[in-house]
Amino acid sequence: MESGFCSPRTDAFPAGLRVLVVDDDPTWLKILEKMLKKCSYEVTTCCLARDALNMLRERKDGFDIVISDVNMPDMDGFKLLEHVGLEMDLPVIMMSVDGETSRVMKGVQHGACDYLLKPVRMKELKNIWQHVFRKKIHEGKDVESYECMREIHMIMSRSDEFDDGHQLNGGELGATRKRKDMENRRHDDQESVDPSTSKKARVVWSVDLHQKFVDAVNQIGFDKVGPKKILDLMNVPWLTRENVASHLQKYRLYLSRLQKENELKTSEGMKQQDFTFPAGSLGFQTSTLIHPKDAANCNLKYTGNNMLLIDMGTRICREADKKGTVSILPMDLKETSTSNFLDSQRANVSSQTILSRPFNYQSSQSNTTSQKWNEVPMEQFKQPPKQEPEAYALLEDDFSHALQSAPQHHVQVDLQCSAYSVGPGTAVPERDKPGSVMITPMCSQSRSNHSQIVNLEASDAISSFKVGMKNQMIGLNCLNDCEPIQQKIFTVGDSSLGSQVGCAYTESIGLQDIDLFDYYNSELIDELETSYYADLGFNWDNDCDSVQNPFVDQGLFTARAEASGVCYPG
Amino acid sequence: MDVGQLQRQFTDYTASLFREGFLDDQFTQLQKLQDENNPDFVFEVVSLFFDDSEKLVNNMAKALEQQTVEFKQVDAHVHQFKGSSSSVGAHRVKNVCVTFRNFCEQQNIEGCKRCLQQLRHEYSLLKSKLETLFRLEQQIIAAGGSIPMVE
């Protein structure tokens, strides 16, 4: 009954939707099967949750949606729901004859995209495709899922009911359109674009993958690098030359931006204008930052300042082994339209938090080591904030500015993101540590000893972050009086990212850098997007209006910093 | 009896079952699902229901006969039965289940036992009525007629 990967779905969506029904009641199973078949869906039934999970695992892309009863003998429906959400990321609909609010609430909390009451009616089943479609849209904005967008367009254009792409307007597919309008790019994904593929393989540049990429680049020599050489060195069987080529393009762009920024902003000091990285000074560094060897590691050219940047660019400032460390991934340096990027960021973030552990916080944490662009293990981010992953928030732009002049200060960034908890970790700035700029999220100050963790609690974070960011400049200004060490700069991603986690690189570079956010928590992305745009002149609809003026915020920031223990002058 | 008469009988009988609360709209839904691909759909579903129900009712009885009655267990069985009965539109049966669950919650063993009895009663009543209905259907088909569509 499985049509496998050659689903006819896209031919006449939603017909052919592959549904897995799980219910211990044989009567219901039969009825649902019949009903779904009447909807022209492809149905697979299962009366045991365990069997259902096995089936899902065996055929990873074999189903589009799962419908499950809540009460089952072998496994609680909610548990199944969780598993499916985590492992397969499929939409799950819960069903029960019990419609008590508490149960429905539980379903929603566990991630159900809908909760149906038995007896289930045909009309309710007829519309379940919306959950699949919705997910596709979100996926499409995610990472470089060009295939997804194409699929969506295909679906839409084939369906009589749709108005050829007009259904998804602006925000939704705007990204796609923009993407298409943007340059050609994305050829790297094209080979994997196959309308009939049930789920397009997305090239997600995970921390590890990127690290391999960077290692390869370093090994080859930045000047001599080429996609084929990189690909060969990386030794990732499923990766294609095109994938690498596009990633390399982005990477180069990122680096060049950093460099430009460096040049531009060197004298800027902490002005807060648009958050751009002071030339070359962005980058969070851990105390061991900018070590020549590090630089060498990335094999990039750099000047003193730039080094940092680049260094940062390539690394995630955080220790890979610490759980939850997140580093800002240089994500995909592809150019994507801003909105696209942002959208994707939004989507992406959920699984990956990128927090750059920039600065090496005081080495109390073992950060000194790999600052690489590592993406914090996804699981980390999927966990509730209490986890305290070590994530370092990358404060882009703002930080970079600030850092530029006074690398050694610990800038406290009050990042609060629901996704991650950032531990202030090294709350105590070690000024004397050369180049250790620590950005500790204020919020988590009390928490962890992992300084690098940025605790993000969405709404608060964003605003506070923004403030923080803005104040960054100010704060950093204060840092000026610290002995300038070189560089260790925090690579702060887009300033807009203030709230985000780890988006480094790109501040002024523009939205392109937003690619990086792919790895970021979607919530963060949202925030970031806001802030980013704000910087560019959009408005920050967050509550940090007052933040606009860095000086005004300074008090806030300072206060916070002080509160959290950050010690930076001013 | 000619086909027309049989069909009228069928329609009337079905109507009465609805009127008396034995069946509810869900049954109509089942009838609507029946098509040439599944000409015996309703019959198959109902059969499944009765088979499954036997088991459930027995489980309930066993649980209530225990020295120490595990009300949570009994409730779980009743809940399952409630779900099952809702699948075929067994309206009265479902209502008894609701009452039954209340007694379970109150840990009222007597109330539970009474409900079990009522459940058995309603369940067999429904079973016989549906069997009559199916027989009528078969007679119609045997006489060359078609089953009247339900509203």
Interface residues (C-beta under 8 A of the other chain):
Chain A: D24 D25 P26 T27 W28 K30 I31 K34 M35 K38 D69 N71 S96 V97 D98 K118 P119 R121 M122
Chain B: D25 Q26 Q29 L30 K32 L33 N38 F41 E44 V45 L48 F49 D51 D52 A76 H79 Q80 K82 G83 S84 S86 S87 V88 G89
